[in-house]
Amino acid sequence: MTLSPDQIVMFQLWGVPISATIFFTWIVMALLVCASMLITRNLRADVPPDRWRTMLEVIVQGIQGQIREIAPGPSRHLLYFAGTLFLFVALSNLLLVIPGFTPPTSSLSTTTALALSVLIAVPLFGITSRGIGGYLKTYLQPSFIMLPFNIVSEISRGISLAIRLYGNIMSGAVIAAILLTVAPFFFPVLMDVLGLLTGMIQAYIFAILATVYIAGATAEPTSSQPEKDRP
């Protein structure tokens, strides 16, 4: 049994082997881009929204509402980033019901790339919000002694994001393969339903954790020193 789509070579492009991870990642990105272009092609105030545009607006408003609860203030760029993460992971997992489709999120290389994007986004958002000096000071809080611990904590966040997403998706695929050998006519339907539910939950958790990390980097620092008693 192949545990990772990285081991599957779909074809070769100019002598370069294209694995299933890259191939299905391209499919997910193409579907997202084409769907957004088709839904928003008549995005004007004088054109009444159809059901697809309404569904997209509900998704965007739902993501924006979650972001505002975590990171009050301007959140347009955070919406673009966290919303893209959520849609990519969610669609990758939803397409699992299609026979022959292997979700790219079941590859550790994909989840690592997503986690690295979050690790890069956190300081970028923090520097944009606080400035370079203000953001670097967060690594010295509450004391300069915490500098190495804060750095390790920052790196461990990305590692935990990658392993959590990969482990949950990969474990679901392994369990499904085992159950298929036991009862091939009953468990596929059940596993598809559970896979869809788990995929949506994982997409939500991944996007929320990314939002929490970025919100922590962009939040205004608060003074921890108690106020002196007035005479």
BELNORDA-V367686 format. One record per residue. RES is the residue in three letters. SS is DSSP state (~ for helix, > for strand, _ for the rest). Layout:
<<RES/SS> <RES/SS>>
This chain:
<<MET/_> <THR/_> <LEU/_> <SER/_> <PRO/~> <ASP/~> <GLN/~> <ILE/_> <VAL/>> <MET/>> <PHE/>> <GLN/>> <LEU/>> <TRP/_> <GLY/_> <VAL/>> <PRO/>> <ILE/>> <SER/>> <ALA/~> <THR/~> <ILE/~> <PHE/~> <PHE/~> <THR/~> <TRP/~> <ILE/~> <VAL/~> <MET/~> <ALA/~> <LEU/~> <LEU/~> <VAL/~> <CYS/~> <ALA/~> <SER/~> <MET/~> <LEU/~> <ILE/~> <THR/_> <ARG/_> <ASN/_> <LEU/_> <ARG/_> <ALA/_> <ASP/_> <VAL/_> <PRO/_> <PRO/_> <ASP/_> <ARG/~> <TRP/~> <ARG/~> <THR/~> <MET/~> <LEU/~> <GLU/~> <VAL/~> <ILE/~> <VAL/~> <GLN/~> <GLY/~> <ILE/~> <GLN/~> <GLY/~> <GLN/~> <ILE/~> <ARG/~> <GLU/~> <ILE/~> <ALA/_> <PRO/_> <GLY/_> <PRO/_> <SER/_> <ARG/~> <HIS/~> <LEU/~> <LEU/~> <TYR/~> <PHE/~> <ALA/~> <GLY/~> <THR/~> <LEU/~> <PHE/~> <LEU/~> <PHE/~> <VAL/~> <ALA/~> <LEU/~> <SER/~> <ASN/~> <LEU/~> <LEU/~> <LEU/~> <VAL/~> <ILE/_> <PRO/_> <GLY/_> <PHE/_> <THR/_> <PRO/_> <PRO/~> <THR/~> <SER/~> <SER/_> <LEU/~> <SER/~> <THR/~> <THR/~> <THR/~> <ALA/~> <LEU/~> <ALA/~> <LEU/~> <SER/~> <VAL/~> <LEU/~> <ILE/~> <ALA/~> <VAL/~> <PRO/~> <LEU/~> <PHE/~> <GLY/~> <ILE/~> <THR/~> <SER/~> <ARG/~> <GLY/_> <ILE/~> <GLY/~> <GLY/~> <TYR/~> <LEU/~> <LYS/~> <THR/~> <TYR/~> <LEU/~> <GLN/_> <PRO/_> <SER/_> <PHE/~> <ILE/~> <MET/~> <LEU/~> <PRO/~> <PHE/~> <ASN/~> <ILE/~> <VAL/~> <SER/~> <GLU/~> <ILE/~> <SER/~> <ARG/~> <GLY/~> <ILE/~> <SER/~> <LEU/~> <ALA/~> <ILE/~> <ARG/~> <LEU/~> <TYR/~> <GLY/~> <ASN/~> <ILE/~> <MET/~> <SER/~> <GLY/~> <ALA/~> <VAL/~> <ILE/~> <ALA/~> <ALA/~> <ILE/~> <LEU/~> <LEU/~> <THR/~> <VAL/~> <ALA/_> <PRO/_> <PHE/_> <PHE/_> <PHE/~> <PRO/~> <VAL/~> <LEU/~> <MET/~> <ASP/~> <VAL/~> <LEU/~> <GLY/~> <LEU/~> <LEU/~> <THR/~> <GLY/~> <MET/~> <ILE/~> <GLN/~> <ALA/~> <TYR/~> <ILE/~> <PHE/~> <ALA/~> <ILE/~> <LEU/~> <ALA/~> <THR/~> <VAL/~> <TYR/~> <ILE/~> <ALA/~> <GLY/~> <ALA/~> <THR/~> <ALA/_> <GLU/_> <PRO/_> <THR/_> <SER/_> <SER/_> <GLN/_> <PRO/_> <GLU/_> <LYS/_> <ASP/_> <ARG/_> <PRO/_>>
